[in-house]
Amino acid sequence: MIRSLILALTVCLVIQTGHAQKAPEVQPRFVKFDGMRVHYDNYGKGKEALVFVHGWTCNATFWKANVPAFINDIHVIAIDLPGHGQSDKPQVVYSMDLFARAIDAVLQDARVERATLVGHSMGTPVIRQFYRKYPAKTRALVFVDGSLKPMGTPESMKEFIAPLRGPDYKERVEQMIAFLSQGMKSQQTLAEIKVAMLGTPQHVMISAMEEMLNPAVWQVQDKINVPALALMATNPMWSSEYEKFVRELAPGIEYQVWPGVSHFLMMDEPKKFNGTLMTFLKKNHIVE
């Protein structure tokens, strides 16, 4: 009698907490795209997926504190963009268009018809370009401390990129990392970030930065008409004027600015990030 009662209570608890379903295991995969191999980590299956897209010189591991929070609820994919992580790194132009098409190749390989894309930093213009090219495949967009408008003038951008071209380019990258990681709490996480970013080949760094800052990327300010969320770290760059611009560009967007976090806010505050993203997904019936 007592044993039966305990068993019944255990089953009830498992059902209520969602632990009856075994978490999907990671499936590392490579897809052929434009003569190169693009790596992605696949969790589960389904025609709709939550897709994590990293930033400049980063890789799929930057989402390792986030992915596990969603794999029991939706098909999850974390991508290494061309030139990054375990993907091939040929001498090509690393444009936002190339990255967007690479994401589409991954979705086709994973048999995904529609995706909610989460883009960090450079991942923001990447997923914006994906939406332009594949609106029917875009379920929703989440922008994580990335810009939706030009950053500076062509002249200032040229000056900004110049140090990356020299033999001491890693010193410039270390300076950028130090600036972007201000406020980061975990020294271990910071060390992992440095290894990943400094390990990206110089030709990828230069090309991806040039293309991210290319004025042509920003010439068309077409509206974003899918559910959208912006999670930003406190920064003078994200002014009230910028927020107004974003709200006009993406009517109905949820826009949040978080104090006390670095540019890598999903790594600084993973619990808060995961909870906020899950709330957004449920609100828009992407997960139930």
Secondary structure, DSSP 8 states (H G I E B T S, - for coil): -HHHHHHHHHHHHHHHHT-SS----EEEEEEEETTEEEEEEEES--SEEEEEE--TT--GGGGTTTGGGTTTTSEEEEE--TTSTTS---SS---HHHHHHHHHHHHHHTT-SEEEEEEETTHHHHHHHHHHH-GGGEEEEEEES--SS--S-HHHHHHHHGGGGSTTHHHHHHHHHHHHTTT---HHHHHHHHHHHHTS-HHHHHHHHHHHT-GGGGS------S-EEEEEE--TTS-HHHHHHHHHHSTT-EEEEETT--S-HHHHSHHHHHHHHHHHHHHTTS--
